[in-house]
Amino acid sequence: MDQLQELATWLDAQIPPGRWHDKIYSYCERAGDGSFWAEPLNAWSNGAFHIAALMAFVIWLTAPASRRGAFELFLIVLVFVIGTGSFLFHTLANRWSAIADVAPIGIFMLLYIAYALKRFVGLGWGLTILGLAAFSTALWQAGQLRCGPTLCLAGSVAYLPALAALLIIGVVLALKRHPAWRSILGGGVVFAVSLTLRTFDKAWCAQTALGDFGRIGTHIGWHILNAILLFILLRAAILHGRPTATARW
């Protein structure tokens, strides 16, 4: 209970009471419009996460019993939650929905990195916890970086530790000839492209106009490519996360 109280106190310090519904105008498609459907493409493209989760669930459901682990199923559900949280933010566009957007993503990153270190790389619990602590510290530090009054790389700098972790783990798995190396390393490449699209959403805003529809930006590409990335990671966990399993897909 003490920890929950500390968390509540910290949140109140970050967002003073009465400001949870303050609007956030972060993306090209929304511009300065505070209405619910100001970001139709950004909002509906979150369906890609739901599709990714459902496709992964089919793989999980049809896999041998030895592969149908509860943790892998939890990761699948979490991807569905990611899509829902992001939909809320791209429609409501306020402070509390921003938390609904980023919190599931952060939880997934932490859990999957720990999973990859333990299940794929084969580290013991001690080294896995140390690796996760180092990753968490890097995430926190990257999230605090400022380039003047704004976050560096339009806030995308906060995701660079996750990109680095995927690429490093992918290379390690390739050297170990682990069957998941292509998924992890390939996922890192997909993430690099999606991160680029997120970073330049506003910078390329004027170049992404579609006639009367207006400017749409590149954030939609971040959603779609990240959904592909998460499906790749979920599939790798189901197919290669348990040593007793036999590949089917």
C-alpha positions in Angstrom: 0.0 0.0 0.0 2.9 2.4 0.7 4.2 1.9 -2.8 0.7 2.6 -4.3 0.5 5.8 -2.2 4.0 6.9 -3.4 2.9 6.3 -7.0 -0.2 8.3 -6.5 1.8 11.1 -5.0 4.3 11.0 -7.9 1.5 11.1 -10.5 -0.2 14.1 -8.7 3.2 15.9 -8.9 3.5 15.2 -12.6 -0.1 16.2 -13.4 -1.7 18.5 -10.9 -5.4 17.8 -10.0 -7.8 19.0 -12.5 -5.4 18.8 -15.4 -6.0 15.1 -16.4 -8.3 16.2 -19.2 -5.9 18.8 -20.6 -5.6 18.3 -24.4 -2.4 17.2 -25.9 -1.7 18.1 -29.6 1.2 15.8 -30.4 0.7 14.7 -34.0 0.4 16.1 -37.5 -3.0 14.6 -38.2 -4.6 16.2 -35.2 -2.9 19.6 -35.6 -4.8 21.9 -33.2 -8.2 20.2 -33.4 -9.4 18.9 -30.0 -12.3 16.9 -31.4 -12.7 13.1 -30.9 -12.2 12.1 -34.5 -9.4 14.6 -35.3 -7.0 11.7 -35.9 -9.1 9.1 -37.8 -6.2 7.4 -39.4 -4.0 7.4 -36.3 -7.0 6.1 -34.3 -8.2 3.3 -36.5 -4.8 2.1 -37.4 -4.6 0.8 -33.9 -6.7 -2.0 -35.1 -3.5 -3.4 -36.5 -2.4 -4.2 -32.9 -5.7 -6.1 -32.3 -5.2 -8.0 -35.5 -1.6 -8.9 -34.5 -2.9 -10.1 -31.1 -5.6 -12.2 -32.6 -3.2 -13.7 -35.2 -0.7 -14.6 -32.4 -3.6 -16.0 -30.3 -4.4 -18.4 -33.2 -0.8 -19.6 -33.3 -0.8 -20.0 -29.5 -4.2 -21.8 -29.6 -3.1 -24.3 -32.3 0.4 -24.9 -30.9 1.2 -28.1 -29.0 0.3 -28.0 -25.3 4.0 -27.6 -24.4 4.0 -24.2 -26.1 0.8 -22.8 -24.7 2.3 -21.0 -21.8 0.4 -18.6 -19.6 3.1 -15.9 -19.9 3.0 -16.0 -23.7 -0.8 -15.7 -23.5 -0.4 -12.7 -21.2 1.9 -11.0 -23.7 -0.7 -11.5 -26.4 -3.4 -9.9 -24.2 -1.0 -7.0 -23.5 -0.6 -6.3 -27.2 -4.4 -6.1 -27.5 -4.4 -3.6 -24.6 -1.7 -1.6 -26.3 -4.0 -1.1 -29.3 -6.9 -0.1 -27.1 -4.8 2.4 -25.1 -3.4 4.0 -28.2 -6.9 4.3 -29.7 -8.0 6.1 -26.5 -5.1 8.6 -26.8 -5.6 9.3 -30.5 -9.3 10.1 -29.9 -9.4 11.7 -26.5 -5.9 13.2 -26.7 -5.6 14.2 -23.1 -3.2 13.4 -20.2 -4.9 10.4 -18.7 -5.3 8.7 -22.1 -1.6 9.4 -22.8 -0.8 7.2 -19.8 -3.2 4.6 -21.1 -1.2 4.7 -24.3 2.4 4.5 -23.0 2.0 2.4 -19.8 1.1 -0.9 -21.7 3.9 -0.3 -24.1 6.4 0.2 -21.3 5.2 -2.9 -19.5 5.5 -5.0 -22.7 9.0 -3.8 -23.3 10.2 -4.7 -19.8 8.5 -8.1 -19.8 9.7 -9.0 -23.3 13.3 -8.0 -22.7 13.3 -10.1 -19.5 11.7 -13.0 -21.5 14.3 -12.8 -24.3 17.2 -12.7 -21.8 15.9 -15.7 -19.9 14.3 -17.8 -22.5 16.3 -17.0 -25.7 19.7 -16.0 -24.5 19.6 -18.5 -21.6 20.7 -16.3 -18.8 20.1 -17.2 -15.2 17.7 -15.2 -13.0 20.4 -13.1 -11.5 21.9 -12.0 -14.8 18.4 -11.5 -16.3 17.4 -9.2 -13.4 20.7 -7.3 -13.8 20.0 -7.0 -17.5 16.5 -5.8 -16.9 17.7 -3.3 -14.4 20.2 -1.9 -16.9 17.5 -1.7 -19.6 15.1 0.0 -17.2 17.7 2.6 -16.2 18.5 3.3 -19.9 14.7 3.7 -20.6 14.4 6.2 -17.8 17.4 8.2 -18.7 16.5 8.3 -22.4 13.0 9.5 -21.4 14.4 12.4 -19.5 16.6 13.7 -22.3 15.7 17.2 -23.5 16.8 19.0 -26.6 16.0 22.6 -25.6 12.4 22.9 -24.3 11.2 19.7 -26.0 12.1 16.0 -25.9 14.8 14.9 -28.3 13.8 13.3 -31.6 10.2 14.3 -30.9 10.2 11.9 -27.9 11.4 9.0 -30.0 14.8 9.0 -28.1 12.9 7.2 -25.3 12.6 4.1 -27.5 16.2 3.9 -28.5 17.2 1.6 -25.6 14.5 -0.9 -26.8 15.9 -0.7 -30.4 19.4 -1.3 -29.1 18.3 -4.2 -27.0 16.5 -5.9 -29.9 19.6 -5.5 -32.1 22.1 -6.7 -29.5 20.0 -9.7 -28.4 19.4 -10.5 -32.1 23.2 -10.5 -32.8 23.8 -12.6 -29.7 21.2 -15.2 -30.7 22.6 -15.3 -34.3 26.1 -16.1 -32.8 24.5 -18.8 -30.7 22.5 -20.1 -33.7 19.3 -19.8 -31.8 16.2 -20.3 -34.0 14.7 -17.0 -32.7 17.5 -14.8 -34.0 15.9 -13.9 -37.3 12.7 -12.8 -35.6 14.5 -10.7 -33.0 17.0 -9.1 -35.4 14.4 -8.7 -38.1 12.1 -7.1 -35.6 14.8 -4.7 -34.7 15.0 -3.6 -38.3 11.3 -3.1 -38.5 11.4 -1.1 -35.3 14.1 1.1 -36.7 11.9 2.0 -39.7 8.8 2.6 -37.5 10.8 4.8 -35.1 11.9 6.9 -38.0 8.3 7.4 -39.1 7.3 8.4 -35.5 10.2 10.8 -35.3 9.4 12.7 -38.5 5.6 12.8 -38.2 5.5 16.6 -37.8 8.6 17.4 -39.8 7.1 15.7 -42.9 3.6 16.9 -42.2 3.4 19.3 -45.1 4.6 16.5 -47.5 1.9 14.1 -46.5 -1.2 16.1 -47.5 -4.0 14.1 -49.2 -6.1 16.7 -51.0 -9.2 17.7 -49.1 -8.4 15.1 -46.4 -5.6 17.3 -45.2 -2.3 16.4 -43.7 -1.9 13.0 -42.2 1.7 12.7 -41.1 3.6 9.4 -40.7 2.4 8.3 -37.3 0.1 5.8 -38.9 3.2 4.0 -40.2 4.5 3.8 -36.6 1.3 1.9 -35.6 1.2 -0.5 -38.5 4.9 -1.4 -38.4 4.9 -1.7 -34.6 1.9 -4.1 -34.9 4.0 -6.2 -37.3 6.9 -6.0 -34.9 4.8 -7.2 -32.0 3.4 -10.0 -34.0 6.9 -11.1 -34.9 8.0 -11.0 -31.3 4.9 -12.9 -30.1 5.3 -15.5 -32.7 9.0 -16.0 -31.7 8.0 -16.4 -28.1 5.4 -19.0 -28.9 7.5 -21.0 -31.3 10.9 -20.7 -29.7 10.4 -19.7 -26.1 10.0 -23.2 -24.7 12.8 -25.7 -25.4 10.4 -28.7 -25.5 8.3 -27.3 -28.3 8.4 -28.4 -32.0 8.0 -25.8 -34.7 4.7 -25.7 -36.7 4.4 -22.3 -38.3 
